[in-house]
Amino acid sequence: METATRVVLGRVVTMAERGAIDAGAVVVERGRIAWVGPRDGVPERFQPLLPAALSAPLITPGLVDAHTHAAWVGSRHGEYVAKLRGEGYEAIAARGGGIVASMRAIEEASVEAIAATLIERLRRMARLGVTTVEVKSGYGLRPVLERRQLSAIAEASRARGVPRVVPTFLALHALPPESRGDEERRAAYVAAATELTREVARAGEARFVDAYVDRNAFRVEEARALMTVARDAGLGVRMHVGQFADVGGAELCGELGARSADHLEHVGEAGLAAMRDAGTAAVLLPTASFVLGQSPPDVAAMRRAGVRLVVASDANPGTAPSESLPLAMAFAARLYGLSADEVVAGATREAARSLEVGAGTLVEGALGDLVGWDLPHEEALLQPWGTPRTRFVLREGVPLWD
């Protein structure tokens, strides 16, 4: 990346102790924030850069999408129409749709085709103000196809004009057709996924490992065995839990020190307490619950428990067919009852923290990821559904488009 020093002017929302600075300025040098403060206080050595400064009414940290399945190909529009007719997700999956349908699409695509699709999707996300995206595998299901997806994610992450990519190996997402039918085949699949986790860690292909722990998904004991291996191999832990039923996944996240527990439409007080004690964030996915017609999670209970809240898009072809983190932010406010402050923090500071990325705030030393918005105030981020309102997006001080 280029290392030119830049000055950015506007209402600066730091997402840190300083709060918002009207008529503020941010200086980015060598990819990191070198100074933040009022415009009339810019240090003398940066004063010559002011005539070339970028400006916008509103400056925020770059948005961080902490849960996506963005490396998909193909379309599952027929399933979406079936959902509109009232069919449930689990019934669709039982007849060969859902994740298995996406597996077949990955099977028919090359690494290059998957990467090309992902690159275009990431660039569209950047136009919406996103500078970091967590991207999961999990649509390959079979080892060779999971490695294909991870290779495509790595290739896309090196493209120009894309947000930073945080790769996650979704080791336990669903059973492929050949592994269904009896406990022996199921156990063999989990064992193979565990061995593949070791290989992925050795190859440096992921920073996190994920598992789907739920009714009609994977069991707590299966996820515990795999995640213990992942943690010992130096990978971080994230998990899908409580989307359809509370089967103890949140407690497992606490036990393992997971960085996040995601979905949580169904979670009890014991699970929330375990998450709080372990510092596990709750990643809320309102687009998915909207598509599935689910009741929102108990956000009030999460607040009482002191659990940190993250908002993410869950971008995927089945239950959240949208690439828009701003849309998820709007849904989090309207459908889940999060405050404007909680939503903005959940898509910046708290999301970055859950991914262990040094972004999400505008403070000295942080990564120089920031967005200039054609909006008057940070609360207005909840309103522009479906329309990019970005004037510029910088990743480590570099514009993501010309």
C-alpha positions as CSV (number, residue, x, y, z in Angstrom):
1,M,0.0,0.0,0.0
2,E,1.1,3.6,-0.6
3,T,2.4,5.5,2.3
4,A,1.4,9.1,1.5
5,T,0.3,11.3,4.4
6,R,-3.3,12.5,4.2
7,V,-5.4,14.9,6.1
8,V,-9.1,14.4,6.3
9,L,-11.6,17.1,7.5
10,G,-15.2,17.0,8.8
11,R,-17.2,16.1,11.8
12,V,-14.9,13.4,13.2
13,V,-16.6,10.6,15.1
14,T,-13.8,8.9,17.0
15,M,-15.7,6.0,18.6
16,A,-13.4,6.6,21.5
17,E,-13.3,8.7,24.7
18,R,-13.1,12.0,22.7
19,G,-16.5,11.3,21.1
20,A,-17.3,13.5,18.1
21,I,-15.3,16.6,17.1
22,D,-17.1,19.2,15.1
23,A,-14.8,20.8,12.5
24,G,-12.3,18.0,13.2
25,A,-9.3,16.7,11.4
26,V,-7.6,13.3,11.1
27,V,-4.0,12.8,9.9
28,V,-3.0,9.4,8.4
29,E,0.7,8.7,8.0
30,R,2.2,5.4,6.9
31,G,-1.1,3.7,7.1
32,R,-1.9,4.7,10.7
33,I,-3.6,7.6,12.4
34,A,-0.9,10.1,13.4
35,W,-3.1,12.8,14.9
36,V,-6.8,13.5,15.6
37,G,-8.3,16.8,16.9
38,P,-9.9,20.1,15.9
39,R,-9.1,21.5,12.5
40,D,-7.6,24.6,13.9
41,G,-5.2,22.5,15.9
42,V,-3.5,20.5,13.2
43,P,0.2,20.3,14.0
44,E,2.5,22.6,12.1
45,R,4.3,19.8,10.3
46,F,1.0,18.7,8.7
47,Q,-0.2,22.3,7.8
48,P,1.1,22.2,4.2
49,L,-1.2,19.2,3.5
50,L,-4.4,21.1,4.4
51,P,-5.0,22.5,0.8
52,A,-5.1,19.0,-0.5
53,A,-7.2,17.6,2.4
54,L,-10.1,15.3,1.7
55,S,-13.3,16.6,3.3
56,A,-16.9,15.4,4.0
57,P,-19.6,16.5,6.3
58,L,-19.1,13.3,8.4
59,I,-16.0,11.2,9.1
60,T,-16.2,7.9,10.9
61,P,-14.0,4.8,11.2
62,G,-14.4,2.4,8.4
63,L,-17.3,0.0,8.9
64,V,-16.3,-3.6,9.9
65,D,-18.5,-6.5,8.8
66,A,-17.7,-9.2,11.3
67,H,-19.8,-12.0,9.9
68,T,-20.2,-12.9,6.2
69,H,-20.4,-15.9,3.9
70,A,-19.4,-13.6,1.0
71,A,-17.4,-16.2,-1.0
72,W,-20.5,-17.8,-2.5
73,V,-21.3,-18.4,-6.2
74,G,-24.6,-19.1,-7.9
75,S,-28.1,-18.2,-6.8
76,R,-30.7,-19.6,-4.4
77,H,-33.6,-17.4,-5.5
78,G,-36.0,-20.3,-5.6
79,E,-35.5,-20.9,-1.9
80,Y,-36.1,-17.3,-1.1
81,V,-39.5,-17.5,-2.9
82,A,-40.2,-20.7,-1.0
83,K,-39.6,-18.8,2.2
84,L,-42.0,-16.1,1.1
85,R,-44.6,-18.9,0.7
86,G,-44.0,-19.8,4.3
87,E,-41.6,-22.8,4.1
88,G,-39.1,-23.0,6.9
89,Y,-35.3,-23.0,6.4
90,E,-34.9,-26.4,8.0
91,A,-37.5,-28.0,5.7
92,I,-35.7,-26.5,2.6
93,A,-32.4,-27.8,3.8
94,A,-33.9,-31.3,4.5
95,R,-34.8,-31.6,0.8
96,G,-31.3,-30.7,-0.5
97,G,-31.5,-27.0,-0.5
98,G,-29.7,-24.5,1.7
99,I,-26.0,-25.1,2.4
100,V,-25.8,-28.2,0.2
101,A,-27.1,-26.2,-2.8
102,S,-24.3,-23.8,-2.3
103,M,-21.8,-26.7,-2.0
104,R,-22.8,-27.9,-5.4
105,A,-22.2,-24.4,-6.8
106,I,-18.7,-24.3,-5.3
107,E,-18.0,-27.8,-6.7
108,E,-18.7,-26.5,-10.2
109,A,-16.6,-23.3,-9.9
110,S,-12.9,-22.8,-10.1
111,V,-10.8,-20.9,-7.6
112,E,-10.5,-18.1,-10.1
113,A,-14.3,-17.9,-10.6
114,I,-15.0,-17.8,-6.9
115,A,-12.4,-15.2,-6.3
116,A,-13.6,-13.0,-9.2
117,T,-17.2,-13.1,-7.8
118,L,-15.9,-12.3,-4.3
119,I,-13.8,-9.4,-5.5
120,E,-16.7,-7.7,-7.1
121,R,-18.8,-8.3,-4.0
122,L,-16.1,-6.8,-1.8
123,R,-15.8,-3.7,-4.0
124,R,-19.6,-3.1,-3.7
125,M,-19.2,-3.5,0.1
126,A,-16.5,-0.9,0.0
127,R,-18.8,1.6,-1.7
128,L,-21.1,1.2,1.3
129,G,-18.3,2.3,3.7
130,V,-16.9,-1.1,4.7
131,T,-13.1,-1.4,5.2
132,T,-12.9,-4.8,6.9
133,V,-14.8,-7.9,6.0
134,E,-14.7,-11.3,7.8
135,V,-15.2,-13.9,5.1
136,K,-16.0,-17.6,5.9
137,S,-15.6,-20.7,4.0
138,G,-18.2,-23.4,4.8
139,Y,-19.9,-23.9,1.5
140,G,-17.4,-26.5,0.3
141,L,-18.2,-29.0,3.1
142,R,-15.8,-31.5,1.6
143,P,-12.1,-30.9,2.4
144,V,-11.0,-30.3,-1.2
145,L,-13.8,-27.8,-1.7
146,E,-13.2,-26.0,1.6
147,R,-9.6,-25.5,0.6
148,R,-10.8,-24.3,-2.8
149,Q,-13.0,-21.7,-1.1
150,L,-10.1,-20.6,1.3
151,S,-7.8,-20.3,-1.7
152,A,-10.3,-18.0,-3.4
153,I,-10.7,-15.9,-0.3
154,A,-6.9,-15.5,-0.1
155,E,-6.8,-14.5,-3.8
156,A,-9.6,-12.0,-3.4
157,S,-7.9,-10.4,-0.4
158,R,-4.9,-9.5,-2.6
159,A,-7.0,-7.6,-5.1
160,R,-6.9,-3.8,-5.5
161,G,-9.7,-1.7,-4.1
162,V,-11.1,-4.3,-1.7
163,P,-11.6,-4.0,2.1
164,R,-9.3,-5.9,4.4
165,V,-10.3,-9.6,4.5
166,V,-10.3,-11.6,7.7
167,P,-10.5,-15.3,6.6
168,T,-12.5,-17.8,8.7
169,F,-12.6,-21.6,8.2
170,L,-16.2,-22.6,8.9
171,A,-15.2,-26.2,9.7
172,L,-18.6,-27.4,10.8
173,H,-21.4,-25.8,8.8
174,A,-23.4,-28.8,7.5
175,L,-23.0,-32.5,6.7
176,P,-22.4,-33.2,3.0
177,P,-24.9,-35.8,1.5
178,E,-22.4,-38.7,1.7
179,S,-21.9,-38.1,5.5
180,R,-25.5,-38.3,6.5
181,G,-27.5,-41.2,7.6
182,D,-25.7,-42.7,10.7
183,E,-23.6,-41.8,13.6
184,E,-20.4,-43.5,12.3
185,R,-20.4,-41.3,9.1
186,R,-21.1,-38.2,11.2
187,A,-18.3,-38.9,13.6
188,A,-15.9,-39.5,10.6
189,Y,-16.9,-36.2,9.1
190,V,-16.2,-34.3,12.4
191,A,-12.8,-36.1,12.7
192,A,-11.9,-35.1,9.1
193,A,-12.9,-31.5,9.8
194,T,-10.7,-31.5,12.9
195,E,-7.7,-32.8,10.9
196,L,-8.4,-30.2,8.2
197,T,-8.4,-27.5,10.9
198,R,-4.8,-28.5,11.8
199,E,-3.8,-28.3,8.1
200,V,-5.5,-24.9,7.6
201,A,-3.7,-23.6,10.7
202,R,-0.3,-24.9,9.4
203,A,-0.9,-23.3,6.0
204,G,-2.0,-20.0,7.5
205,E,-5.2,-20.0,5.5
206,A,-7.5,-18.7,8.3
207,R,-7.4,-16.6,11.4
208,F,-10.5,-18.0,12.9
209,V,-12.4,-21.3,13.0
210,D,-16.2,-21.4,13.1
211,A,-18.9,-24.0,13.8
212,Y,-22.7,-24.1,13.6
213,V,-24.0,-25.3,16.9
214,D,-27.8,-25.6,16.9
215,R,-30.7,-27.9,16.6
216,N,-30.3,-30.0,13.4
217,A,-26.7,-28.7,13.1
218,F,-23.7,-29.7,15.1
219,R,-23.6,-30.7,18.8
220,V,-21.8,-29.0,21.6
221,E,-19.4,-31.9,22.2
222,E,-18.5,-32.1,18.5
223,A,-17.7,-28.3,18.4
224,R,-15.8,-28.5,21.7
225,A,-13.5,-31.2,20.3
226,L,-12.8,-29.3,17.1
227,M,-12.4,-25.9,18.7
228,T,-10.0,-27.2,21.3
229,V,-7.7,-28.3,18.4
230,A,-8.2,-25.0,16.7
231,R,-7.3,-23.0,19.7
232,D,-4.2,-25.2,20.4
233,A,-3.2,-24.6,16.7
234,G,-3.3,-20.8,17.3
235,L,-6.6,-20.0,15.6
236,G,-9.3,-17.9,17.1
237,V,-12.8,-19.2,17.8
238,R,-16.2,-18.0,16.5
239,M,-19.4,-19.9,16.5
240,H,-23.0,-19.8,15.1
241,V,-25.2,-20.5,18.1
242,G,-28.8,-20.2,19.1
243,Q,-30.3,-19.4,15.7
244,F,-33.2,-21.9,16.1
245,A,-32.7,-23.3,19.6
246,D,-30.6,-22.9,22.7
247,V,-28.6,-26.1,22.9
248,G,-25.7,-24.7,25.1
249,G,-23.7,-23.1,22.4
250,A,-23.3,-19.8,24.2
251,E,-21.9,-21.5,27.3
252,L,-19.4,-23.3,25.0
253,C,-18.3,-20.0,23.6
254,G,-17.6,-18.8,27.1
255,E,-15.8,-22.0,28.0
256,L,-13.5,-21.7,25.0
257,G,-13.0,-18.0,25.2
258,A,-14.6,-17.5,21.7
259,R,-14.3,-14.0,20.2
260,S,-17.9,-14.1,19.2
261,A,-21.2,-16.0,19.4
262,D,-23.3,-15.2,16.4
263,H,-27.1,-15.2,15.8
264,L,-28.4,-15.7,19.4
265,E,-32.1,-15.5,18.6
266,H,-32.3,-18.2,21.4
267,V,-30.0,-17.8,24.3
268,G,-30.5,-18.0,28.1
269,E,-29.1,-16.1,31.0
270,A,-26.4,-18.7,31.8
271,G,-25.1,-18.5,28.2
272,L,-25.0,-14.7,28.4
273,A,-23.2,-14.8,31.7
274,A,-20.6,-17.2,30.3
275,M,-20.1,-14.9,27.3
276,R,-19.7,-11.8,29.4
277,D,-17.1,-13.5,31.7
278,A,-15.1,-14.6,28.7
279,G,-15.3,-11.3,26.8
280,T,-17.3,-13.0,24.0
281,A,-19.1,-10.6,21.8
282,A,-22.7,-11.1,20.6
283,V,-22.8,-10.7,16.8
284,L,-26.3,-9.8,15.8
285,L,-27.6,-10.7,12.3
286,P,-30.9,-8.9,11.8
287,T,-31.1,-9.4,8.1
288,A,-31.2,-13.1,8.5
289,S,-33.9,-13.1,11.2
290,F,-35.9,-10.6,9.0
291,V,-35.7,-13.0,6.0
292,L,-36.6,-16.0,8.2
293,G,-39.5,-14.2,10.0
294,Q,-37.9,-14.8,13.4
295,S,-38.4,-12.9,16.6
296,P,-35.4,-10.8,17.5
297,P,-33.0,-11.9,20.2
298,D,-33.4,-10.6,23.7
299,V,-31.2,-7.6,23.4
300,A,-32.3,-6.3,26.8
301,A,-31.0,-9.4,28.5
302,M,-27.7,-9.0,26.6
303,R,-27.4,-5.4,27.9
304,R,-28.2,-6.5,31.5
305,A,-25.5,-9.2,31.2
306,G,-23.0,-6.7,30.0
307,V,-22.3,-8.5,26.7
308,R,-20.7,-6.4,23.9
309,L,-22.9,-6.0,20.8
310,V,-21.8,-6.3,17.2
311,V,-23.9,-5.8,14.1
312,A,-23.1,-7.7,10.9
313,S,-24.6,-8.4,7.5
314,D,-24.4,-12.2,7.5
315,A,-24.1,-11.7,3.7
316,N,-25.1,-15.1,2.2
317,P,-27.2,-16.5,-0.7
318,G,-29.9,-18.1,1.4
319,T,-30.9,-16.3,4.6
320,A,-29.3,-12.9,4.2
321,P,-29.1,-12.2,0.5
322,S,-27.7,-8.7,0.9
323,E,-24.2,-7.3,0.9
324,S,-25.2,-4.2,2.8
325,L,-23.9,-3.7,6.3
326,P,-25.8,-0.3,6.5
327,L,-29.0,-2.2,5.8
328,A,-28.3,-4.6,8.7
329,M,-27.5,-1.5,10.9
330,A,-30.9,-0.1,10.0
331,F,-32.6,-3.4,10.9
332,A,-30.7,-3.6,14.1
333,A,-32.2,-0.3,15.2
334,R,-35.7,-0.8,13.9
335,L,-36.2,-4.5,14.5
336,Y,-33.9,-5.2,17.4
337,G,-34.2,-1.9,19.3
338,L,-30.5,-1.0,19.4
339,S,-29.8,2.7,20.0
340,A,-28.0,4.6,17.3
341,D,-24.9,4.7,19.5
342,E,-25.0,0.9,19.9
343,V,-25.5,0.3,16.2
344,V,-22.6,2.5,15.1
345,A,-20.3,1.1,17.8
346,G,-21.4,-2.4,16.8
347,A,-20.4,-1.9,13.2
348,T,-17.1,-0.2,14.0
349,R,-15.3,-0.4,17.4
350,E,-16.9,-3.6,18.7
351,A,-16.8,-5.4,15.4
352,A,-13.1,-4.7,15.0
353,R,-12.4,-5.8,18.5
354,S,-14.2,-9.1,17.9
355,L,-12.0,-9.7,14.8
356,E,-8.8,-8.6,16.6
357,V,-8.2,-5.9,14.0
358,G,-6.6,-2.6,15.0
359,A,-9.3,-0.5,13.4
360,G,-12.8,0.7,14.3
361,T,-11.7,3.8,16.2
362,L,-10.1,7.1,15.1
363,V,-7.3,7.4,17.7
364,E,-3.6,7.8,17.3
365,G,-1.9,4.5,16.4
366,A,-5.1,2.9,15.0
367,L,-5.2,1.7,11.4
368,G,-6.1,4.6,9.1
369,D,-9.4,3.1,8.0
370,L,-12.0,5.9,7.7
371,V,-15.0,7.0,5.7
372,G,-16.2,10.4,4.5
373,W,-20.0,10.4,4.3
374,D,-22.3,12.8,2.5
375,L,-24.4,12.8,5.7
376,P,-24.8,15.4,8.4
377,H,-24.5,13.2,11.5
378,E,-23.6,9.7,12.6
379,E,-27.2,9.0,13.5
380,A,-28.0,9.5,9.8
381,L,-26.1,6.3,9.1
382,L,-29.3,4.4,10.0
383,Q,-31.3,6.0,7.2
384,P,-29.8,5.6,3.7
385,W,-31.2,2.1,2.9
386,G,-29.7,0.7,-0.3
387,T,-27.9,3.9,-1.4
388,P,-24.2,4.5,-1.1
389,R,-23.6,7.8,0.7
390,T,-19.8,7.6,0.8
391,R,-17.6,10.4,-0.7
392,F,-14.4,8.4,-0.1
393,V,-13.3,5.3,1.8
394,L,-9.7,4.9,3.0
395,R,-8.1,1.7,4.0
396,E,-4.8,2.4,5.8
397,G,-5.0,5.9,4.3
398,V,-5.4,4.6,0.7
399,P,-8.6,5.3,-1.2
400,L,-10.4,2.1,-2.3
401,W,-11.4,3.8,-5.5
402,D,-10.3,6.7,-7.6
